[in-house]
């Protein structure tokens, strides 16, 4: 528990002006610059405070506007309880500590299937209902276009290959990477776009009152139908049996994109997975080297295994794969 001088001055002011006597506990953060705290009042339910690095217009941020859109779609997100933009604070419903990653450790095989079917159904709900709500939030006006997808791949090049793996890339290496990244990004950017959570994995789904709730959704944007599915089924934090992945992916295809052939869907799912996993590796490298936070290092081998599996299936990416295999042992 944090008390007195240990509290951030803005959080202290928020407690003074918005709350009564309250215990405060710091929570482990994510890869963002936000900090999180659990507030436990002397009476009543606990809540979660997100402390942003700077002040904001509390009703105009992506967190607020995207969250409002998701609520209108009938999707489960934590209730916003209070806010103080001048202090850089949102206070929201406490969903507890049970992420999907955590509950899977004790789940039976049938429960595991049920959890993933629920998570997949929520992706489909978002994609189906998004066009029906007012398009005010920024998520409806930004997309995984070729520029964004390419930027994420070059982020991997810099923060994972160069900084984390300490690879000295030759001019030829850089040329092949740029060509391969552009080809992959252009193909993905050409597909039809739907609303994507953008970071839809087992750490951003919370089991609360018997249902999976969405968190960390403020960076939602338009993108391929397979984007969130790739995040979920090629998750860096959970190892899933390949037959399980293929069964769940086919269930998604039948419900979400029934007009796509199995071959088209499989190709799009695998290419999306490659891009998504390379971006994740870039984040892991950035957090370890730039931010000095090693918490994501244990998840690198599993993520590389995803990349290898899908690269091996796509010979059109042979030039890109050759560079990656030359410098990353796990991809050989």
ROTI-625963 format. One record per residue (C-alpha): residue in three letters; z, x, y. Coordinates in steps of 0.001 Angstrom, whole numbers, plus 500000, padded with zeros to 6 digits. Last residue first. Layout:
// residues N
ALAZXY
...
***
This chain:
// residues 332
UNK460836516310478677
UNK462588513885481059
UNK466126515186480448
UNK465088518722481417
UNK464098517789484946
UNK461792520269486696
UNK458696520375484486
UNK459242516793483384
UNK459168515521486971
UNK455971517385487763
UNK454208516208484601
UNK455400512627485111
UNK453676512401488494
UNK450408513618486988
UNK450784511358483933
UNK451460508192485954
UNK448371506415484567
UNK449766507317481135
UNK452450504689481426
UNK454666504254478360
UNK456375507663478493
UNK457292507017482132
UNK459219503922481041
UNK461482505583478508
UNK461889508714480625
UNK462993506760483695
UNK465558504732481736
UNK466922507928480158
UNK467178509439483653
UNK469397506525484662
UNK471616507074481633
UNK471956510787482425
UNK472714510186486155
UNK475564507727485711
UNK478313510336485302
UNK477357511814488723
UNK478068508607490659
UNK481691509392491603
UNK480867512933492802
UNK481382512204496538
UNK480582515162498804
UNK478661512929501217
UNK475578515135501397
UNK475608516628497882
UNK477172514006495624
UNK476374510842497598
UNK472833511992498342
UNK472165512914494720
UNK473421509543493477
UNK471337507751496109
UNK468207509650495094
UNK468927508834491462
UNK469072505148492410
UNK465659505417494094
UNK464222506951490924
UNK465719504074488937
UNK464123501394491138
UNK460708503023491124
UNK460696503450487356
UNK462085499956486774
UNK459372498412488933
UNK456770500166486808
UNK458423498812483645
UNK458778495221484863
UNK455256495167486254
UNK453747496439483013
UNK455756494004480893
UNK454777491083483154
UNK451092491887482981
UNK451246492277479195
UNK453307489133478652
UNK450847487125480710
UNK452056485839484063
UNK451948482068484599
UNK455486481631483244
UNK456988483669486104
UNK460635482577486321
UNK461496480663483173
UNK459216482237480559
UNK459259485627482249
UNK463056485629482562
UNK463466484823478881
UNK461044487650478110
UNK463157490061480133
UNK466312488926478313
UNK464726489553474921
UNK463289492926476006
UNK466628494124477338
UNK468513493003474228
UNK465947494724471999
UNK466456497896474036
UNK470237497833473614
UNK471979497926476973
UNK473880500802478556
UNK475651499743481747
UNK476129501615485036
UNK472590502764485819
UNK471253499246485247
UNK467776498952483740
UNK468422495269482896
UNK469982494241486215
UNK468083496410488693
UNK464832495759486806
UNK465497492015486993
UNK466234492302490702
UNK462822493864491322
UNK460799491906488738
UNK459785489073491089
UNK458413491672493486
UNK459764491983497025
UNK461213490175500022
UNK464495491435501404
UNK468233491462500701
UNK470224494223502419
UNK473256492005503090
UNK473732491161499406
UNK476697493401498647
UNK478380490654496584
UNK477052487907494313
UNK479399485778492193
UNK479261485351488413
UNK481170482246487308
UNK484323481469485312
UNK486620481261488310
UNK485487484698489436
UNK483389487218487513
UNK481910489571490104
UNK478288490743490211
UNK477621493746492431
UNK478852496343489968
UNK476669494989487150
UNK473438495279489104
UNK471461493390491736
UNK470946495848494573
UNK467948494368496449
UNK469063490724496351
UNK465340489937496205
UNK463485486991497759
UNK459933486619496458
UNK456780488671496903
UNK453469488610495025
UNK452337492052493787
UNK450418494513495970
UNK453536496446497012
UNK454150497466493391
UNK450663498993493049
UNK450831500750496387
UNK454272502186495634
UNK453199503631492285
UNK450002505150493686
UNK451765506522496756
UNK454535508061494666
UNK452012509677492335
UNK449969511155495190
UNK453057512384497024
UNK454491513846493824
UNK451223515600493008
UNK450997517084496504
UNK454618518146496485
UNK454210519898493152
UNK451052521659494360
UNK452849522940497453
UNK455609524207495174
UNK458957522499494790
UNK462059524659494674
UNK464377522428492642
UNK468055522504493552
UNK468829519655491108
UNK471068517906493658
UNK469384518942496918
UNK465724519306495984
UNK465197516918493095
UNK467899514365493847
UNK468199514185497617
UNK464718515181498734
UNK462472513831495991
UNK464619510727495513
UNK464337509970499245
UNK460603510533498797
UNK460638507651496332
UNK462641505431498684
UNK460250506146501557
UNK457299505248499322
UNK458814501853498519
UNK459541501196502182
UNK456080502215503406
UNK454243500381500603
UNK456023497138501376
UNK459367496147499924
UNK459791493479502526
UNK461383492419505778
UNK460985489002507401
UNK462744486709504927
UNK465717489072504581
UNK466115489064508370
UNK467698485616508239
UNK466071482744510129
UNK463802481397507378
UNK465379477944507162
UNK465792477030503464
UNK463172475766500998
UNK461254479040500536
UNK464416480687499129
UNK465023478047496460
UNK462748479285493663
UNK463330483037494037
UNK467060482606494544
UNK467345480230491588
UNK465380482636489387
UNK467757485474490218
UNK470691483133489500
UNK469201482241486106
UNK469033485948485303
UNK472736486435486038
UNK473631483395483930
UNK471453484595481069
UNK473074487996481377
UNK476585486599481135
UNK475670484290478234
UNK474106487135476226
UNK477221489239476714
UNK479419486321475685
UNK477420485951472445
UNK477843489695471677
UNK481568489643472438
UNK482736490870475823
UNK485506493460476209
UNK483580496252477940
UNK481195493692479432
UNK484017492480481665
UNK484109495729483630
UNK480406496107484377
UNK480260492417485267
UNK482854493178487919
UNK486374491879487459
UNK488502493006490416
UNK489434489767492159
UNK487058487495494071
UNK489102487700497276
UNK487503485380499830
UNK486297487045502995
UNK487439488833506120
UNK484772490502508252
UNK485703493257510693
UNK483941495473513238
UNK486749495175515795
UNK484531493532518415
UNK482922491486515642
UNK486153489837514603
UNK485705487729511500
UNK487355485024509422
UNK487278483350506017
UNK483733483998504784
UNK483608482462501324
UNK482457484779498549
UNK478913484204497266
UNK477719481868494510
UNK474138480655495061
UNK473417477073496047
UNK470353477953498103
UNK472198476984501289
UNK474927479437500319
UNK472300482162499945
UNK470979481443503434
UNK474472481681504939
UNK475063484993503171
UNK471771486314504524
UNK472785485322508062
UNK476323486715507924
UNK475699489969506073
UNK472408490426507927
UNK474389490448511200
UNK473976487700513795
UNK477189485675513513
UNK479584488614513889
UNK477733490375516707
UNK478791493893515786
UNK481387496619516436
UNK480971499971514647
UNK482064501717511428
UNK482441498442509527
UNK485762497342508023
UNK485339494813505211
UNK488525492823504669
UNK489278491129501353
UNK491670488217500915
UNK494935487366499166
UNK496094483785498789
UNK499082482216500542
UNK502494483397501639
UNK503758486915502277
UNK500142487833502871
UNK498134490103500556
UNK495230491769502341
UNK492874493787500155
UNK490980496502502025
UNK487380497692502120
UNK485641500462504018
UNK481998500336505124
UNK479865503478505395
UNK477819502500502339
UNK477709503983498828
UNK480542501722497678
UNK484223501734498483
UNK487400501965496430
UNK489964499550497777
UNK492720500246500309
UNK495792498027499985
UNK497372496107502857
UNK500506493935502687
UNK500609491156505262
UNK503082489684507739
UNK501030487198509790
UNK497330487478510463
UNK494658487236513155
UNK495935489089516248
UNK498319491670514750
UNK496370492070511520
UNK493155492592513461
UNK494843495125515752
UNK496104497102512758
UNK492625496965511234
UNK491198498374514452
UNK493790501174514591
UNK493069502158510980
UNK496320501891509074
UNK498286504935507880
UNK500491504914510973
UNK502187501716509884
UNK501600500734506269
UNK499110501242503477
UNK500000500000500000
***
